[in-house]
Amino acid sequence: MPRCPRFEPTSGLGPTSGRGGGARDRLGPRVPDGGEFTSVKHARFIDPDVPYHILCKTLQGFHLLRPDRRFALRTLTAGVIGRAQHNFPRVELFAAAVLSNHFHLMLRGPTYDVVGFVAFCKREISRRWAPKIGWSGPMWGKYRATAIVTPDAQVRCLRYILSHGVKEGIVARPQQWPGFHCAAALASNTGSTGEWLDATAYGKARYKESVKNRPRVVRKVDFITTYTVAFTKIPAWQHLADADYRGAIRKLINTIVVEGRRARRGRPLVGLRRLFRTSRMTHGRPPSPPWYVLRRRMIAWDDPTAPAVRRFKQRYWDFQQAFRAASDRLLAGELGVDFPTGSFRPSIPEARGSPARVAA
């Protein structure tokens, strides 16, 4: 599990940074001074104008995404992300890294597009990779979306994603990570290329030929599309020219390499040979509280005293209050209640034989 950068987390406690009352008293129990967090589940809130850090772990932290020697997973992952960009063109992808038991994304876009983008990546990676490693059943846990509001936090988040592979002591440079990683693409502006198999069209074509008296050979290669994952400049560095942006990325990478070498204190790297031998059933325990609890409840991975973060928190809590009020009215039987824009309306199961179902 990755470490949290050294800012004070803006947690899901309430609309203010103090210990006073506010929306949290209407959303859940008061938080005691010992640092416990409310167990109330918040409605997912995605601000289309704010970048988000997406973190998603595999089921129980198993190393199901451990890279392979032939780089098949990297090609597959790049193809899935490239296809997701094709399906959701309004989503801006700033950085991405897929590790052995989790992945990181830094992106921005409309609410439903961001959610659809992440869901598409999770679904298609599991559908295409799980059979290759003999895995059945769920592959992912829930993902965490944390707002990255200020320019300083955006640079820190980008640097944090770039550091993966190095900070664990596996490789000397992030470009050497054998799985999908944005470092090489951002530093050289070459893009990460992957392949996408249109399995639906391929299956239909095979079936169509199988019922013929003289079937033709259906080649899988004819249904493969090559995609190049495109990365966008982070908002904090939008003003930089392309060459200057790549130079800033290379400077971050060089700093990561130096810090990784210093952290190893002369110890050798884990290396790819040992990585490839790691069992996919390997899994680690999550860190003990309070950090793990803080990370799960963090709504902004940023400086809570920054004015932009305070404004974001206010929008966040206004949204939560509106969603909770609409939910209470729905539970009271008001089926036509309007939920706030950008929210996901709870579904209402219909009883078998109900008038609504009969009328349909």
C-alpha positions as CSV (number, residue, x, y, z in Angstrom):
1,M,0.0,0.0,0.0
2,P,1.5,3.4,-1.0
3,R,2.4,6.1,1.5
4,C,0.5,9.3,1.7
5,P,2.4,12.5,0.9
6,R,3.1,14.6,3.9
7,F,0.1,16.9,3.8
8,E,-2.6,17.0,6.5
9,P,-5.4,15.0,4.9
10,T,-8.7,16.6,4.3
11,S,-11.0,13.9,5.5
12,G,-14.7,13.3,5.4
13,L,-15.4,14.9,8.7
14,G,-17.4,17.9,7.8
15,P,-17.4,21.2,5.9
16,T,-14.9,22.9,8.2
17,S,-11.4,21.9,9.3
18,G,-12.2,22.5,13.0
19,R,-13.9,20.3,15.5
20,G,-17.2,22.2,15.4
21,G,-20.5,21.1,14.1
22,G,-21.9,21.4,10.6
23,A,-23.0,19.0,8.0
24,R,-21.2,16.1,9.6
25,D,-23.8,16.2,12.5
26,R,-26.5,15.6,10.0
27,L,-24.6,13.0,8.0
28,G,-23.4,10.9,10.9
29,P,-22.2,10.6,14.5
30,R,-19.8,13.2,15.9
31,V,-16.2,12.3,15.6
32,P,-14.4,11.8,18.9
33,D,-11.1,13.5,19.6
34,G,-9.3,10.1,19.4
35,G,-9.3,10.3,15.6
36,E,-12.0,7.8,14.8
37,F,-13.9,8.5,11.6
38,T,-17.6,8.3,10.9
39,S,-18.8,5.1,9.4
40,V,-21.5,6.8,7.3
41,K,-21.0,6.1,3.6
42,H,-20.8,9.3,1.5
43,A,-22.2,9.6,-2.0
44,R,-19.6,9.7,-4.7
45,F,-18.8,13.2,-5.7
46,I,-16.8,13.9,-8.8
47,D,-16.2,17.6,-9.6
48,P,-15.6,17.8,-13.4
49,D,-13.2,20.8,-13.0
50,V,-10.9,19.1,-10.5
51,P,-8.3,16.4,-11.2
52,Y,-8.6,13.2,-9.2
53,H,-6.3,10.5,-8.0
54,I,-7.8,7.1,-8.5
55,L,-6.5,4.2,-6.4
56,C,-7.9,0.6,-6.8
57,K,-6.5,-2.5,-5.3
58,T,-6.9,-6.1,-6.4
59,L,-9.0,-8.4,-4.2
60,Q,-7.3,-8.9,-0.9
61,G,-4.2,-7.4,-2.4
62,F,-3.2,-10.5,-4.4
63,H,-0.5,-9.9,-7.0
64,L,-2.9,-10.7,-9.9
65,L,-1.4,-7.9,-12.0
66,R,2.2,-9.0,-11.5
67,P,4.0,-8.3,-14.9
68,D,5.0,-11.2,-17.1
69,R,8.2,-11.8,-19.0
70,R,6.5,-11.4,-22.4
71,F,4.9,-8.0,-21.4
72,A,1.5,-9.4,-22.4
73,L,-0.2,-7.6,-19.5
74,R,1.4,-4.3,-20.4
75,T,0.2,-4.6,-24.0
76,L,-3.3,-5.7,-22.8
77,T,-3.6,-2.9,-20.2
78,A,-2.5,-0.2,-22.7
79,G,-5.1,-1.5,-25.2
80,V,-7.8,-1.3,-22.5
81,I,-6.9,2.2,-21.4
82,G,-6.6,3.3,-25.0
83,R,-10.0,1.9,-25.8
84,A,-11.4,3.6,-22.7
85,Q,-10.1,6.9,-24.0
86,H,-11.8,6.2,-27.3
87,N,-15.1,5.5,-25.5
88,F,-14.8,8.4,-23.1
89,P,-13.0,11.2,-25.1
90,R,-13.9,13.9,-22.6
91,V,-11.7,12.3,-19.9
92,E,-8.2,13.8,-19.6
93,L,-5.6,11.3,-18.4
94,F,-2.6,12.9,-16.8
95,A,-0.7,9.8,-15.4
96,A,-1.2,6.1,-14.8
97,A,0.7,3.2,-13.3
98,V,-0.4,-0.4,-12.9
99,L,1.5,-2.3,-10.2
100,S,1.3,-5.9,-9.1
101,N,-1.7,-5.5,-6.8
102,H,-3.2,-2.1,-7.5
103,F,-3.3,0.7,-10.1
104,H,-3.1,4.5,-10.0
105,L,-4.8,7.0,-12.3
106,M,-4.7,10.8,-12.3
107,L,-7.5,12.1,-14.5
108,R,-10.2,14.7,-14.9
109,G,-13.6,14.8,-16.7
110,P,-17.4,14.8,-16.4
111,T,-18.8,12.8,-13.5
112,Y,-20.3,10.0,-15.4
113,D,-17.4,9.8,-17.9
114,V,-14.9,9.4,-15.1
115,V,-16.9,6.7,-13.4
116,G,-17.5,4.9,-16.7
117,F,-13.8,5.2,-17.6
118,V,-12.6,3.6,-14.4
119,A,-15.3,0.9,-14.5
120,F,-14.5,0.1,-18.1
121,C,-10.8,-0.4,-17.3
122,K,-11.5,-2.6,-14.3
123,R,-14.0,-4.7,-16.1
124,E,-12.0,-5.2,-19.3
125,I,-8.7,-6.0,-17.6
126,S,-10.4,-8.6,-15.4
127,R,-12.3,-10.1,-18.3
128,R,-9.2,-10.4,-20.5
129,W,-6.5,-11.1,-18.0
130,A,-8.1,-13.3,-15.4
131,P,-8.6,-16.3,-17.7
132,K,-4.9,-16.1,-18.7
133,I,-3.8,-16.6,-15.1
134,G,-6.5,-19.1,-14.1
135,W,-8.3,-16.7,-11.8
136,S,-12.1,-16.9,-11.4
137,G,-14.4,-14.6,-9.5
138,P,-14.0,-11.0,-8.5
139,M,-10.7,-9.4,-9.2
140,W,-11.0,-5.9,-7.8
141,G,-11.9,-4.0,-4.7
142,K,-13.6,-0.6,-4.6
143,Y,-11.7,2.3,-6.0
144,R,-10.9,5.5,-4.1
145,A,-11.3,8.9,-5.8
146,T,-9.4,11.7,-4.1
147,A,-9.5,15.3,-5.3
148,I,-6.2,17.0,-6.2
149,V,-7.2,20.7,-6.1
150,T,-4.1,22.9,-5.9
151,P,-1.2,23.1,-8.4
152,D,1.3,22.0,-5.8
153,A,-0.8,18.9,-4.9
154,Q,-1.1,18.1,-8.6
155,V,2.7,18.1,-9.0
156,R,3.1,16.0,-5.9
157,C,0.5,13.5,-7.1
158,L,2.2,13.2,-10.5
159,R,5.6,12.7,-8.8
160,Y,4.1,10.1,-6.5
161,I,2.7,8.0,-9.4
162,L,6.0,8.3,-11.3
163,S,7.9,6.9,-8.3
164,H,6.2,3.5,-8.4
165,G,8.6,0.7,-9.1
166,V,11.5,2.8,-7.8
167,K,10.3,3.5,-4.2
168,E,9.7,-0.2,-3.7
169,G,13.3,-1.0,-4.7
170,I,12.3,-3.1,-7.7
171,V,13.9,-1.1,-10.5
172,A,16.3,1.8,-10.6
173,R,14.2,4.0,-12.9
174,P,10.4,4.1,-13.4
175,Q,10.8,3.5,-17.2
176,Q,12.2,0.1,-16.4
177,W,8.9,-1.2,-14.8
178,P,7.7,-4.1,-17.0
179,G,4.1,-3.3,-16.5
180,F,2.1,-0.4,-17.7
181,H,3.7,2.9,-16.6
182,C,3.4,6.5,-17.8
183,A,7.0,7.4,-17.1
184,A,8.5,6.6,-20.5
185,A,5.6,8.1,-22.4
186,L,5.7,11.4,-20.4
187,A,9.4,11.7,-20.6
188,S,9.7,11.1,-24.3
189,N,6.2,12.0,-25.6
190,T,6.1,8.7,-27.5
191,G,2.9,7.3,-26.0
192,S,2.2,3.7,-24.7
193,T,0.8,1.4,-27.4
194,G,-1.4,-1.5,-26.8
195,E,-3.8,-3.9,-28.5
196,W,-7.6,-4.2,-28.2
197,L,-9.4,-7.4,-29.4
198,D,-13.0,-6.8,-30.4
199,A,-14.0,-10.2,-28.9
200,T,-17.7,-9.6,-29.6
201,A,-17.2,-9.1,-33.4
202,Y,-14.7,-12.0,-33.4
203,G,-17.1,-14.3,-31.8
204,K,-19.9,-13.4,-34.1
205,A,-17.7,-13.8,-37.1
206,R,-16.7,-17.3,-36.0
207,Y,-20.3,-18.4,-35.3
208,K,-21.4,-17.0,-38.7
209,E,-18.8,-19.1,-40.5
210,S,-19.3,-22.2,-38.4
211,V,-22.9,-22.6,-39.7
212,K,-21.8,-22.5,-43.3
213,N,-21.2,-25.6,-45.4
214,R,-17.8,-24.2,-46.5
215,P,-16.7,-22.0,-43.6
216,R,-13.8,-19.6,-44.1
217,V,-10.9,-19.2,-41.6
218,V,-11.6,-16.3,-39.2
219,R,-8.3,-14.8,-38.1
220,K,-8.2,-13.1,-34.7
221,V,-5.6,-10.6,-35.9
222,D,-8.2,-9.1,-38.2
223,F,-10.2,-8.0,-35.1
224,I,-7.3,-6.4,-33.2
225,T,-7.1,-2.6,-33.0
226,T,-3.9,-0.8,-31.9
227,Y,-4.4,2.1,-29.5
228,T,-1.8,4.6,-28.2
229,V,-2.6,6.0,-24.7
230,A,-2.5,9.8,-24.8
231,F,-1.5,11.7,-21.7
232,T,-2.4,15.3,-21.1
233,K,-0.4,17.9,-19.3
234,I,-1.4,18.4,-15.7
235,P,-3.3,21.7,-15.1
236,A,-0.5,23.0,-13.0
237,W,1.9,22.8,-16.0
238,Q,-0.5,23.6,-18.8
239,H,1.4,26.7,-19.6
240,L,4.6,24.8,-20.4
241,A,5.6,24.0,-24.0
242,D,5.8,20.4,-24.9
243,A,9.6,20.3,-24.7
244,D,9.6,22.1,-21.3
245,Y,6.9,19.7,-20.0
246,R,9.0,16.7,-20.9
247,G,12.0,18.3,-19.3
248,A,10.1,18.9,-16.1
249,I,9.0,15.2,-16.1
250,R,12.6,14.1,-16.6
251,K,13.7,16.3,-13.7
252,L,11.1,14.7,-11.5
253,I,12.2,11.2,-12.6
254,N,15.9,12.0,-11.8
255,T,14.9,13.2,-8.4
256,I,13.0,10.0,-7.8
257,V,16.0,7.9,-8.9
258,V,18.3,9.7,-6.5
259,E,15.9,9.4,-3.6
260,G,15.4,5.7,-4.4
261,R,19.1,5.0,-4.4
262,R,19.4,6.9,-1.1
263,A,16.6,4.9,0.5
264,R,18.1,1.6,-0.5
265,R,21.3,2.4,1.5
266,G,23.5,0.3,-0.7
267,R,21.1,-2.7,-0.8
268,P,20.7,-4.3,-4.2
269,L,17.5,-3.9,-6.3
270,V,14.9,-6.6,-6.1
271,G,15.2,-6.9,-9.9
272,L,12.9,-8.2,-12.6
273,R,14.0,-11.8,-12.3
274,R,12.8,-12.0,-8.7
275,L,9.7,-10.0,-9.6
276,F,8.7,-12.5,-12.3
277,R,9.1,-15.4,-9.8
278,T,6.7,-13.8,-7.3
279,S,3.6,-15.9,-6.8
280,R,0.3,-14.2,-7.8
281,M,-1.2,-15.5,-4.5
282,T,1.2,-13.2,-2.6
283,H,-0.6,-10.5,-0.8
284,G,0.3,-8.1,2.0
285,R,-1.6,-6.7,4.9
286,P,-2.9,-3.1,4.8
287,P,-1.1,-0.7,7.1
288,S,-2.5,-0.3,10.5
289,P,-4.6,2.7,11.5
290,P,-4.7,5.6,11.6
291,W,-3.2,6.1,8.1
292,Y,-5.3,3.5,6.4
293,V,-8.5,4.9,7.9
294,L,-7.5,8.4,7.0
295,R,-6.8,7.4,3.4
296,R,-10.2,5.7,3.0
297,R,-12.0,8.8,4.3
298,M,-9.9,11.4,2.5
299,I,-11.8,13.6,0.1
300,A,-9.0,16.0,-0.9
301,W,-5.3,14.9,-1.0
302,D,-4.2,18.5,-0.4
303,D,-3.5,21.3,2.0
304,P,-6.8,21.8,3.9
305,T,-5.9,25.5,4.6
306,A,-5.7,26.4,0.9
307,P,-8.7,28.6,-0.2
308,A,-9.3,26.4,-3.3
309,V,-9.5,23.3,-1.1
310,R,-11.9,25.1,1.3
311,R,-14.1,26.0,-1.6
312,F,-14.0,22.4,-2.9
313,K,-14.9,21.1,0.6
314,Q,-17.9,23.4,0.7
315,R,-19.1,22.1,-2.7
316,Y,-18.5,18.6,-1.5
317,W,-20.6,19.0,1.7
318,D,-23.4,20.9,-0.1
319,F,-23.6,17.9,-2.4
320,Q,-23.7,15.5,0.5
321,Q,-26.5,17.4,2.2
322,A,-28.6,17.6,-0.9
323,F,-28.1,13.9,-1.6
324,R,-29.0,12.9,2.0
325,A,-32.1,15.1,1.9
326,A,-33.2,13.6,-1.4
327,S,-32.5,10.1,-0.1
328,D,-34.6,10.7,3.0
329,R,-37.5,11.9,0.8
330,L,-37.1,8.8,-1.4
331,L,-37.2,6.5,1.6
332,A,-40.3,8.3,2.8
333,G,-42.1,7.2,-0.4
334,E,-41.6,10.3,-2.6
335,L,-40.6,8.5,-5.8
336,G,-40.3,11.6,-8.0
337,V,-37.7,13.3,-5.9
338,D,-34.8,15.0,-7.8
339,F,-31.2,14.1,-6.8
340,P,-28.3,16.6,-7.2
341,T,-26.7,16.8,-10.6
342,G,-23.8,14.4,-11.0
343,S,-25.1,11.9,-8.4
344,F,-26.2,8.3,-8.8
345,R,-29.8,7.9,-8.0
346,P,-30.5,4.8,-5.8
347,S,-32.4,2.1,-7.6
348,I,-35.8,1.0,-6.2
349,P,-36.6,-2.8,-6.5
350,E,-40.1,-3.4,-7.7
351,A,-42.2,-6.2,-6.2
352,R,-43.3,-8.9,-8.6
353,G,-46.8,-8.2,-9.7
354,S,-46.7,-4.5,-8.7
355,P,-48.9,-2.1,-10.6
356,A,-45.8,-0.4,-12.2
357,R,-44.5,-3.7,-13.5
358,V,-47.9,-4.9,-14.7
359,A,-48.4,-1.5,-16.5
360,A,-45.1,-1.9,-18.3
